[in-house]
Amino acid sequence: MTFTLHVDGDRWRSHTAATRDAVRTAISAGTHRHAEGDLVPVAKGNGYGFGNERLQREATRLGLTRLAVGTVFEAAVAVAQYDGDILVLAPFEPADATAAKAWVELAHGPHAARILRTVSSRPAWEVLTDGPGPVRVVLEALTSMRRFGLTADELVELLDADSTVAAIAEGRIVLEGLALHLPLAEPHTDHRLDPGARWHDSAVAPAPPAGATGRVIEVHAWGLGWVNAVADLSDRVTEIASDLTIAAMTTSAALWVSHLDDGELATVRRALPEIALYARIGTRLWLGDRGAVSARGTVLAVHDVGRGQASGYRQRRASRAGAVLVIGGGTAHGIALESPSANASARQRVITAGSGVLDAVSRSLSPFHVDGRQRWFAEPPHMHVSLVRVPEGVPLPAVGDELAVDVRMTTIHPDAVLGLD
């Protein structure tokens, strides 16, 4: 194998188990009974470098009965291996024709009862409430992330609708809770909800916990409103369900939250002791101990290159004597793929500007380390290998040696993951 991910399995699994236990402790903080809720591991995209199927097996090993995936397409694959409930994070959008077709196929499959849809718009909700069901749904609120979600006014209107009450009473919709996707950075705005939305009565609502972070304040406000809204909805559904002699009905006051640390989860638990908390966690769970994981590229060839000698597809000449290494790891593995920099500080902006100048003159620093230092690409990476220049005088690795690689775990696709099988 030429581009591999090496994992210290015992250390990595110790970290994931410790994270699970810490989250469970936070979720039950300050309660006199085991609080409902749990850690919900996220396995999406490239599986954080490990692959989604491997993470699904690890979730089962951890005894976690709920899993979050990114898309309906990922859910269609996950149901064949993971036996628990699967929450699809990308909102159900009937206007997305390709995804809608995949949803139809999944809904008619043998695992439909284990799938939870995220709904973040009124049109999507109306499609489901008009349908035959049953469909398990998590509604998504429009938080300070401003990506997907329903505003407080929209949620009130949606939950007050007779069609909503009827769909739940007749068992066509099973309401599983409210999703709150929060920013990684501290929110900048005041997230107390508009009293005009009738989400909760601000005059009598409990104040946010003392010293709470912006994320906790936001969750607290949404949680107060959600508990009240679900209680009202349950009363209306019970009346109709009784008239219709419906045997069972489910509405849930659960909150499905992302990007809260354990201290924030514990604060929310103490402030909202009767609500179920499901903490959706990916990066902290799988990548929280980076020392347990290392990416490596295998040296496949070593070529001496004199000053001015050309190499590669683009025949770029070497500015000095040395060697060109052919190393396993190219664009197909995620090498040299990166997201735009956030540039939150002046130093980061200077670094980004300097990198842009180097790119303009066809100089790009590779992620491969030779003799303790990152070395320059000879040219942009190929699909499966990279050509890297090493200056004269630097000790050269041998064919078959593995070199350390600095990569983003959310973009890599290694040929093999070693240490977890």
Stockholm file with secondary structure:
# STOCKHOLM 1.0

chainA/1-421         MTFTLHVDGDRWRSHTAATRDAVRTAISAGTHRHAEGDLVPVAKGNGYGFGNERLQREATRLGLTRLAVGTVFEAAVAVAQYDGDILVLAPFEPADATAAKAWVELAHGPHAARILRTVSSRPAWEVLTDGPGPVRVVLEALTSMRRFGLTADELVELLDADSTVAAIAEGRIVLEGLALHLPLAEPHTDHRLDPGARWHDSAVAPAPPAGATGRVIEVHAWGLGWVNAVADLSDRVTEIASDLTIAAMTTSAALWVSHLDDGELATVRRALPEIALYARIGTRLWLGDRGAVSARGTVLAVHDVGRGQASGYRQRRASRAGAVLVIGGGTAHGIALESPSANASARQRVITAGSGVLDAVSRSLSPFHVDGRQRWFAEPPHMHVSLVRVPEGVPLPAVGDELAVDVRMTTIHPDAVLGLD
#=GR chainA/1-421 SS CCEEEEECHHHHHHHHHHHHHHHHHHHTTTCSSCCSEEEEEBCCTTGGGTCHHHHHHHHHHTTCCEEEESSHHHHHHHTTTCCSEEEECSCCCTTCHHHHHHHHHHHTSTTGGGEEEEECSHHHHHHHHTSCCCEEEEEEBCCTTCSSCBCHHHHHHHHHCHHHHHHHHTTSEEEEEEEEECCSSCCCSCCCCCGGGTSSCTTTSCCCCTTCCHHHHHHHHHHHHHHHHHHHHHHHHHHHHHHTTCSCCCBCCCEEEESCCHHHHHHHHHHSTTSCEEEEESHHHHHSCGGGEEEEEEEEEEEEECTTCEETTTTEECSSSEEEEEEECCGGGTTTCCCCCCCCSHHHHHHHHHHHHHHHTTCCEEEEEETTEEEEBSSSCCSSEEEEEEETTSCCCCTTCEEEECCCTTTCCCSEEESCC
#=GC SS_cons         CCEEEEECHHHHHHHHHHHHHHHHHHHTTTCSSCCSEEEEEBCCTTGGGTCHHHHHHHHHHTTCCEEEESSHHHHHHHTTTCCSEEEECSCCCTTCHHHHHHHHHHHTSTTGGGEEEEECSHHHHHHHHTSCCCEEEEEEBCCTTCSSCBCHHHHHHHHHCHHHHHHHHTTSEEEEEEEEECCSSCCCSCCCCCGGGTSSCTTTSCCCCTTCCHHHHHHHHHHHHHHHHHHHHHHHHHHHHHHTTCSCCCBCCCEEEESCCHHHHHHHHHHSTTSCEEEEESHHHHHSCGGGEEEEEEEEEEEEECTTCEETTTTEECSSSEEEEEEECCGGGTTTCCCCCCCCSHHHHHHHHHHHHHHHTTCCEEEEEETTEEEEBSSSCCSSEEEEEEETTSCCCCTTCEEEECCCTTTCCCSEEESCC
//
